[in-house]
């Protein structure tokens, strides 16, 4: 086996894209982040492949400080491949603070990582991955209408971004970085807002477009406006708008939150995979 690290994103894409495109929905996170790396949106990305002869056995991608994303191509050799990856990562002094992947791959990687490094593992997020091709328009919709966010909404979205991270048990992003990101989101028309009687009550974001699909993310409704159906309605209308341009939408849900899983199924999203994010601690 050979561990090949890539410095050029386009060269890595020639290896990775033919693989992830075969399951574009399941590997939407890997595929979408790769498009952002190619567009120069990340500094110092880590990109690698494990190969044996002409066969690609695994792909790895990381945009620090985010988790390493692992794709196993040949599951018949998964134990050997993951052992090899961990040795190579540690020998080259690549810093890995967490892993995200399909549940069975991430759990095996984490177990082997802990055994090799002596670090402890911590579950950060247990996620379900859902796919949508058609919105069920018979569901009850909340009053109001959607619109794209404008710079007038900037401060509201910045605060909601941080509250979203709190709800998801994520470490808060530094506020100046959040402000910069929200400016970019708004300029790219990626944030959708639901407005009822002149008040913004819910939001969602378009993320990581791929060849045929797009991800729905950053779905948030403030606590005082919850249990009114706003999030479901926002995602339903936002998804309908995205499906005008894309063949399908995907989104990740917190499997520990039965409410969010329920409302997305009502919209028409179908569960296609389980993903898990595991952190490592000294």
C-alpha positions in Angstrom: 0.0 0.0 0.0 1.0 3.6 -0.7 -0.1 6.8 1.1 -0.2 9.6 -1.4 -0.6 13.1 -0.1 -1.8 15.8 -2.6 -0.9 19.5 -2.5 -2.9 20.3 -5.6 -6.7 20.1 -5.2 -7.4 19.6 -8.9 -5.0 16.6 -8.9 -6.7 15.2 -5.9 -10.1 15.7 -7.5 -9.1 13.6 -10.5 -8.7 10.7 -8.0 -11.5 11.4 -5.5 -14.4 12.7 -7.6 -14.9 9.5 -9.7 -15.3 7.7 -6.4 -17.5 10.1 -4.5 -19.7 10.8 -7.5 -20.9 7.2 -7.5 -22.7 8.0 -4.2 -23.0 11.8 -4.5 -25.6 12.0 -1.8 -23.9 9.8 0.8 -20.6 11.5 0.2 -22.0 15.0 -0.2 -19.9 16.5 2.6 -16.6 15.2 1.2 -17.6 16.2 -2.3 -18.9 19.6 -1.4 -15.9 20.5 0.7 -13.6 19.4 -2.1 -15.3 21.9 -4.4 -14.7 24.6 -1.8 -11.0 23.6 -1.6 -10.7 23.7 -5.4 -12.2 27.2 -5.2 -9.6 28.3 -2.8 -11.9 28.7 0.2 -9.7 26.8 2.6 -6.1 27.3 3.7 -3.7 24.3 4.1 -6.2 21.5 3.3 -5.0 17.9 3.9 -5.8 15.6 1.0 -4.6 12.0 0.7 -5.4 8.6 -0.9 -4.4 5.1 0.0 -3.6 3.1 -3.1 -2.5 -0.3 -4.0 -1.3 -0.6 -7.6 -4.0 1.0 -9.7 -6.7 0.6 -7.0 -7.8 3.3 -4.6 -8.5 1.9 -1.2 -9.4 5.0 0.8 -9.6 8.8 0.6 -8.9 11.4 3.3 -9.7 15.1 3.4 -9.4 17.7 6.2 -9.6 21.4 6.4 -8.1 22.3 9.8 -9.5 22.7 12.5 -12.4 20.6 11.1 -12.4 16.8 11.3 -10.7 14.4 9.0 -13.3 13.0 6.6 -12.7 9.4 5.7 -14.0 7.4 2.7 -13.3 3.7 2.5 -13.4 2.4 -1.0 -12.6 -1.3 -0.4 -14.3 -2.5 2.8 -12.8 -5.9 2.5 -9.4 -4.4 3.5 -10.8 -1.9 6.0 -8.9 -3.0 9.1 -5.5 -3.1 7.3 -6.2 0.2 5.5 -7.2 2.1 8.7 -4.1 0.7 10.6 -2.0 1.9 7.7 -3.6 5.4 7.6 -3.1 5.9 11.3 0.6 4.9 11.1 1.2 7.2 8.2 -0.7 10.2 9.8 1.4 9.9 13.0 4.7 9.4 11.2 4.1 12.6 9.2 2.9 14.5 12.3 -0.5 15.5 10.8 -2.7 16.9 13.6 -6.0 15.1 13.8 -8.5 16.2 16.5 -11.6 14.4 15.3 -13.0 12.2 12.5 -16.3 12.3 10.6 -17.5 9.5 8.3 -20.1 6.9 7.9 -20.8 5.5 11.3 -19.1 2.1 11.0 -16.0 3.6 9.4 -15.6 6.5 11.9 -16.1 4.2 14.9 -13.5 1.7 13.7 -11.1 4.5 13.0 -11.6 6.0 16.4 -11.1 2.7 18.2 -7.9 2.1 16.4 -6.7 5.7 16.8 -7.2 5.5 20.6 -5.4 2.1 20.7 -2.5 3.6 18.8 -2.2 7.0 20.4 -3.5 6.5 23.9 -5.9 9.4 23.5 -9.6 9.3 24.6 -12.5 9.5 22.2 -15.6 11.5 22.7 -18.9 11.4 20.7 -19.5 14.9 19.3 -22.4 14.3 17.0 -24.5 11.2 16.0 -26.1 12.2 12.7 -28.6 10.9 10.2 -28.2 11.8 6.5 -31.4 12.5 4.6 -32.1 13.0 0.9 -35.0 14.8 -0.8 -36.2 14.8 -4.4 -39.8 16.0 -4.0 -41.4 18.1 -1.2 -44.7 16.8 0.2 -46.8 19.9 -0.5 -49.8 18.5 1.4 -48.2 19.2 4.8 -49.5 22.0 6.9 -47.5 25.2 6.4 -47.0 28.1 8.8 -48.1 31.6 7.9 -45.6 33.9 6.3 -43.2 33.9 3.3 -39.6 33.2 2.6 -36.9 35.6 1.2 -33.2 35.8 0.8 -31.3 37.4 3.7 -29.8 40.9 3.1 -27.1 42.8 4.9 -29.9 44.3 7.0 -30.2 40.9 8.6 -26.5 40.5 9.2 -26.5 41.0 13.0 -29.5 38.7 13.5 -27.9 35.9 11.5 -24.6 36.3 13.4 -26.4 35.9 16.7 -28.4 32.9 15.4 -25.3 31.3 14.1 -23.8 31.2 17.6 -27.1 30.0 19.1 -27.2 27.2 16.5 -23.7 26.1 17.6 -24.9 26.1 21.2 -27.9 23.9 20.3 -25.7 21.5 18.4 -23.2 21.3 21.2 -20.5 22.8 19.0 -17.6 25.0 20.2 -18.5 28.6 19.4 -16.8 30.1 16.4 -15.0 33.4 17.2 -17.4 36.2 16.6 -15.3 38.1 14.1 -15.0 34.9 12.0 -18.8 34.5 12.2 -19.3 38.0 11.0 -17.0 37.4 8.0 -18.8 34.2 7.1 -22.2 35.7 7.4 -21.2 38.5 5.0 -20.1 35.9 2.5 -23.3 33.9 2.9 -25.4 36.9 2.3 -23.5 38.1 -0.7 -23.8 34.6 -2.3 -27.5 34.5 -1.5 -27.1 31.3 0.6 -29.3 32.2 3.6 -33.1 31.8 3.4 -35.3 33.5 6.0 -38.9 32.9 6.9 -40.8 36.0 7.8 -44.2 36.2 9.5 -46.0 39.6 9.9 -42.8 41.4 9.3 -40.7 39.4 11.8 -38.0 37.0 10.9 -38.7 33.7 12.7 -36.6 31.0 11.1 -33.7 30.5 8.7 -31.8 27.9 6.7 -28.7 27.9 4.5 -27.7 26.5 1.1 -24.3 24.7 1.5 -21.8 22.6 -0.4 -23.3 22.3 -3.9 -22.1 19.3 -5.9 -22.7 18.2 -9.5 -26.4 17.3 -8.9 -27.2 18.1 -5.3 -26.9 20.6 -2.5 -27.0 20.5 1.3 -29.5 22.3 3.5 -27.8 23.4 6.8 -27.9 26.0 9.6 -31.6 25.4 10.2 -32.5 27.5 13.2 -35.6 29.0 14.9 -35.2 31.0 18.2 -36.7 29.4 21.3 -39.6 31.9 21.5 -40.8 31.0 18.0 -40.5 27.2 18.2 -43.4 24.7 18.1 -45.1 26.8 15.5 -44.0 24.9 12.5 -41.7 27.6 11.2 -38.6 25.4 10.7 -40.5 22.8 8.8 -42.1 25.4 6.6 -38.8 27.2 6.0 -37.1 24.0 5.0 -40.0 22.9 2.8 -40.1 26.2 0.9 -36.3 26.5 0.8 -35.9 23.0 -0.5 -38.5 23.6 -3.2 -36.5 26.6 -4.3 -33.2 24.6 -4.4 -34.8 21.8 -6.3 -35.4 24.2 -9.2 -31.6 24.1 -9.7 -30.6 20.7 -8.2 -31.8 17.1 -8.6 -31.8 16.5 -4.8 -31.1 18.1 -1.4 -29.4 16.5 1.5 -29.3 17.4 5.2 -27.8 16.1 8.4 -29.9 15.7 11.5 -29.1 15.1 15.2 -30.3 11.5 15.8 -30.7 12.4 19.5 -33.4 15.0 18.5 -36.6 13.1 17.5 -38.4 16.4 16.6 -36.0 17.4 13.8 -35.9 13.9 12.4 -39.7 13.9 12.4 -40.2 17.2 10.6 -37.8 16.4 7.9 -39.5 13.1 7.2 -42.8 15.0 7.0 -41.3 17.3 4.3 -40.2 14.2 2.2 -36.6 13.7 3.3 -35.6 10.0 3.4 -32.9 8.6 5.6 -30.0 7.2 3.5 -27.1 6.8 5.9 -25.7 7.3 9.4 -22.8 9.6 10.0 -20.8 10.2 13.2 -18.4 12.8 14.4 -15.9 11.6 17.1 -13.4 13.8 18.8 -10.0 12.9 20.4 -8.6 14.2 23.7 -5.2 13.8 25.3 
